[in-house]
Every structure is written in structure tokens, then in C-alpha cells.
Amino acid sequence: MTAAEIADAVRAGRVRATAIAQAALARIEARNPALNAFTDVLRDRALREAGAVDRAVAAGRDPGPLAGVPYGVKNLYDVAGLPTRAGSLINRDRPAAPCDAVLVQRMVQAGAVLLGSQNMDEYAYGFTTENAHDGTTRNPHDEARVAGGSSGGSAAAVAAGLCSFSLGSDTNGSIRVPASFCGIFGLKPTYGRLPRSHTFPFVFDLDHLGPFAATATDLALVYDALQGPDPADPACANRAIAPTVPHIFSLPSGLRIGVLHGWFRDMAQEEACTALDEAAAALGPVSAVILPGAEQARAAAFLITAAQGANLHFAALRDRAEDFDPATRDRLLAGALLPAQAVQQAQRVRRWFAEQVAEVFTCFDILLAPATPCPATLIGQQTIFLRGIELPARPSLGVLTQPLSCIGLPVVVVPLRRPGALPLGIQVIAPPWQELRALQVAAWLERAGVAGARIAA
Amino acid sequence: MGDVERSARAVGLTIDQRYLEGVAANLERLMAQARLVMDVALPLETEPAPIFRP
């Protein structure tokens, strides 16, 4: 059942939320030992929340738009009573979170049922969810492969049918890469759309939160319940909720669609380019577009990430470097040594790139690009080949996502139907604040049979 | 003392010998990216975007 179907059935009293929660907990118990998607399973909380939904239905009260829908959150979201580990060993010494993250509070209001917290790369610095402390999350479609990262546990949980949706975070591609590798939908909204209050940060200038789901409608349903400003996050824009569900199947005709070439093609393997072209062809006439400065924007995001990540963790890097995951430690230590000149220039390059892209959006309504250069890599794989050059896998899987989050654009990752092949997703990129348009294209591709999530049996 | 150790001292870090090689490799990768942004000829009017508001 999709999230929308569960909510409908629970609201109508045809199914009890408690039964849904129990089934999800049983599936986690059966599958999580192999997949390692959840790091904390909150059985008592899930059953308590489900019970509250059932009582609301029985009493004739509105149980919310996500009544009884089971979900999980990346373990950088505060969950009352748990230390927010953010994939690290170091954070486990911190006191338990006194309250839920604001987005989790909104899910409680909407009637959703929290099943637990999910695995990630340490401090969100990676694209594979190979975590030295909590182990590797395996891809439900091929357990020899990674789920992508850094929100790998969140994507794998949806792709394995352990929960109906998950909440993740995306600084450089950490929602979009795992959505592509696991074959599900993911939304990275416009920077500043969703509040990050009471989540563990990585890079203040680039951190976004967003959902994963198994259908475009579910993605929109969750996104609508997440929206709304919050003054506790200084970067969160003061914008009214803009509902998307009522309009998701009303794709405007005559959309001007561009397929990104240049960097976005050069840095993708042929398989990813072919898959994108086939999907784009279904949308009608499309034009090839170059985003000038994409490579430089990716570099800017790379530098700002290293510098701000290092600054955030400086005390621990100085006092207890041995407690970091080796995969993140050396990257963060190097970030602490970057010259200010490079970081300041990177911040100005962002502005310059945003201006270039704004120009492009005067001629196009939607841009398309592969989400990842290739399908899921093997666990332990150290390198990938792009443009014939062997590159380190861990930082390079985000080469196509990084230039876009660098300037905060909203992006929906749409999983393409590829029977017999590993999952791959494309990025549907909209102008700032136009999440609806990207969701409409995602829903259209799904209805046309070009796209669809793959949920492991 | 190598460049990495000197740079680390300047910001108050002492990097364990075991990590030096990995840190140097990562710093080299970062500096390659830094060269890409430094090569962009920006107009003087281009402001930084520390908090990006689309």
C-alpha cells in the first residue's frame, strides 16, 4: 500500500494504524539485520503513536493527512529521548534530545507513525553509507552494493518496503544519490523551504531536509505536511505553505524542457545518459542546455563543505580525532587547513553561478540531468571511472548533484523503470520555489510508465 | 616539518603521524578544486552568498 492508500484506509476506519505499525515492525525485524537501514527501532513509540491515531479515528476526530503512515528519519534528526548520533561515535556522548526535530513534530501532527532512526555516513560526509561505527547499509536490490548516501538508511528502508516514507538530508546530494541508487522518489526542496530546527548540521549554507517516498503523490503528500516557516532556523524562508497535492496531476502544457549537457553529460557514464534521454523523449521536444560554470559551482560546494564541516567539528578534530570514521576524519582535517581566500572565492562563485542559472531559467521551465553518474557501486569499491579518469568513489558520486544544491535549486529525483537493470534516477530541476513544477513532471513520468519506484519483495 | 603540519599548527591542530598522508591527499584534492574557483574572473560587484536566498 502507498502512503496515500494507508492514510485513506486508516482515516476511513477500514484499517487500524496499530495493525499497520505492527506489520512494519515485523518487516523491519525480518529484513533489517541484512540491510542495516535502521540504527534505532522505536517499537514503543510507534505503537503509542499508532494507538493515538486509532483513538482519534474512533472518536471521530481528524487524525491528520498521514494518519497511520509508518516512516523513519535519518539519525541526524532529533528524536526525543535518543542521542542524535548523526552517524558518529562522538555524538553518542551528548545528552538525549529533549524534543523532536520540528519536521518530526509536524509528522506527529499529521498522524504519521515514527518507526525509528536510520543509518548514514558519519556527519553526512559521504555518498555511500559505509559507516565505520554502525556498519554499511546494503542496497535492497543488490545486497553486494551500497544504498548511496549519506541518507542511505532512509532510502534503503523505503526501497525495501520497511516504511512508507523517510526523511533525509541533502547538503551535496545526500537525498538524490541514494534515491537514484535505491530506485525511489526523493525531493530536495529549495534551500530555506523546510526548517532544519533540531537536526544535527553539517554545512549551514548548504544543508537541506527532504523526503523519500515510493510514488510522486506520496512524496507530495509528505512534503505538504512538512512545509511552513520556523523562526528557529535562521535560513528558513518566511513563506506560506504552498500545497502541491491538489495540483500534482495538472502538468501545464507547453513546458520548455532542457536536458543538461556539458558537465552533466561529461561526468555521467553512458548508461546514465541513455536512460535520461529515453525518459526525456517521453516528455516531448527537449533542447540541450549548458549551465555555464557547473564545474566551478561543484568546486565551490566542495570547498565550502570541507571548510564549514571542519569548523563545525574543530574541537573534536583537535581533541579526539581517533574517534572519527577514518573516511571522514582525513577529509575534515584537510578542510581545516584550507586558505580563507579559496573559501571566500567559493562563496562569490556561488552567487555568480546562481546568476548564470537564473538566465537559463528565463528560457526553460524545467531542466533534466542524471542524478548519479552510474548505478549503485559495490560495497568497498574505492574508485569510479568518469571521462576515462579513475576518481575516488566516495566524493565523486555527487558530481551531478553538487552544482545544483550549491545554489539551492529544488530537485525531484525520479526513478526510471529499468526492468532487469540496476535502479537509476534522473534529476528534475525547477527554478527556486517551484517544487510543484518538478513534482508535476515526476507524476507525469510515473503515469506515463517511464518512471516508477522499485520496492524489493 | 611538512607543509601540512605547518598549516595545522597555524590553526592550532596537531595531526597524528598516522593521518598525515591521508590529510595531505585530501588537501591536494581540495586545492585542485580551489584552483578551479580561483580561475573564475569575478566582477568586483559579485557579492558572496553565505546564506543563499533564491
Interface residues (C-beta under 8 A of the other chain):
Chain A: T190 Y191 G192 F204 D205 P234 A235 A237 G293 E295 Q296 R298 A299 A300 F302 L303 A306 L317 R318 A321 E322 P326 R329 D330 R331 L333 A334 G335 A336 L337 L338 P339 Q341 A342 Q344 Q345 A346 Q347 R348 V349 R350 R351 W352 A354 P392 P395 I407 G408 L409 P431 P432 W433
Chain B: V4 S7 A8 V11 G12 L13 T14 I15 D16 Y19 G22 V23 A24 A25 N26 L27 R29 L30 M31 Q33 A34 L36 V37 M38 D39 V40 L42 T46 E47 P48 A49 P50 I51 F52 R53 P54
